[in-house]
Amino acid sequence: MATDANQGTWLTQEAYDRLKSELDELIAHRPLMAAEINARREEGDLKENGGYHAARDEQGKQEARIRQLEDLLRNAKVGEAKDSDEIQIGTVVTIAFDGDPDDTEKFLLGSREIAATTELTVYSPDSALGSAILGHKVGDTVAYRTPKDLQISVKIIDAEKFLG
């Protein structure tokens, strides 16, 4: 996730609203989940009651997602990306691999929560590529190591503020 201990996760207003809506829906669904578990419990022996165990597993997943969303939204920084010459969270970046102007990629540097609000590929600033370009400027060439320990060089061709 695109986080900083002092900044939290950067989200557009659209992404924040979508996640808040999901949280509200999950919380509203709690009584239905409890009723489902109670109905399954009434079916008999809990040791061999697959429906009961499936309902409990689903409840656990929902509660985990609720906690995740509450934490994320509590610490989120909502708004537009800042204007800056440097690559930062919320920047749409175009790079050329190994300096080849024909081998380019355009992506958003941000959190996975924003991915549902854009058709752009989203790279985390914590990823190898994201951390390598963070803080650099258009025209800079940076190198990073992939998880398979390959070194890749990219040139930053363009950077613009993400507008949503």
N, C-alpha and C positions, 0 to 999 in steps of 0.2 A: 504494500500500500504506500501511497505517497504521503509519508508522514515525517514530521520533525518533532522532537520532544517539546519544543516551544510553540510550534505552529499547528499541530494537529493535521488532519487530512484536508486537503483543499478539494472543495466540491463546488460545482456550479449550482445555481439556485434550482435548476431543473433536476439535477441528480439528488440534491438534498430533499426536494419535495417528493421525488419518487421513492426514496428510501424511507422517508417519514410515513408515507402512505403504506408502504409494506409493513412497517413496524406497527402502525395503528391497526392494520388488518390482522396481523398475528396476535396482537393483544386482544382484539375483539373475538378472536377464534378460540381463546383459552377455555371459556365455558363449554363450547361444543366439544373440545378435545377431552375435557374432564368427563363430560356426559358419555362420550364414546368409550372411555376407559371403564367407567362404571357399568355400562351396558355389557362390555366384554367380560368384566369380572363376574357378572351374573351367569355367564354361560357355563360355569363349572370349574373343575380342577385347574388351578392357575399353572401348574407344572406343564400341562399338555395343552394349554390354551394359546394357540398361535395368534389368534386375533387380539387377545389381550396384550401379548408381548409386542406385537406389531404396533398397536396403539401407543404403548408406553415408549417404544423407540421413536415413534413420530413425535410424541410430546417432548422427548428429550432434544430432538433436532430443532423443534420450534423454539424451545426455551433457549437453546444455545444461540440461535439466530436472533432472538429478541435481545439477549445480552450483547451480542456483537453489534447490532444496530444501535442500541442505546449508547454504547460506548463510542461508536463511530460518530453519531450525531451530536453527542455531548461535546466532543472535542473537535468537531468539524469547523473549518474556516470557510464560510460561504461567500461567494462573490466572483467577480471577474478576475482573470489573471492580471498581474501587475505589468505595467509597461516597463521594459528594461532592455538593455542591449545584450544582457547575458541570458543564456538558456536557463529557464527555471520551470518549476511546476506550473502547468497551465500554458506551456508554449507548444505551438505546432511547429515541428522541426522537419526540414528536408535535409537529408544527408546523401552523400555519394560514397559508396563503398570503394575503398582503396583508390580514391581519387578519380574513379571512372565516372564521368558525367552521364553515362548511359545506364549506370547501375545505381539507381537512386531509390530512396524510400521516404515517404512522408508519414509522420505519426505525431501523436499527442503525447507529451510527457506528463503523466498524471496517474491517478489511482484507478484501480479496476472498477470502482463504483461509477466512474464517469463513462466507462466503455459502453454502457447501455444507452447513452445519450448522444452518441456520435458514431458515424460510420468509419472514422479513422481508427487505425490500429492504435492501441494505447500501451505505452511502455512505462513501467514503474521507474521512478528515479532511483529505486534501490536495485534495479537490474544492472547487469554489466554495462550495457550500452547507455542506459539512463544516467548512471553515476559517472560514466566517463565524460558525457557531454555537459552535465550540469555545471553551470557557472562559466561555460565557454561562450564564445561569440561567433557570429557568422564569419566564415573565412578560416576559422581555426581547424586544424587537423588533430584528431585525438585517436589514441589506440586503446583498445580494451581486450580483455581475455574472455573467451566464451567458457561456459561450463566444461567444455571438452578440451580446455586449455589451448585453444587456437587464438593467436593474436590477430585482430582485425583492425584495420585503420579506416577511419571515416573522416570525410571533410564536411563541415557544416555549411550547407549551401544557402539555406534560408531559415528564418525563424520569425514567427508572428504570434501575437497573442491569440489564444483560443477564444472564440466568440460564441461558442455553443452550437 
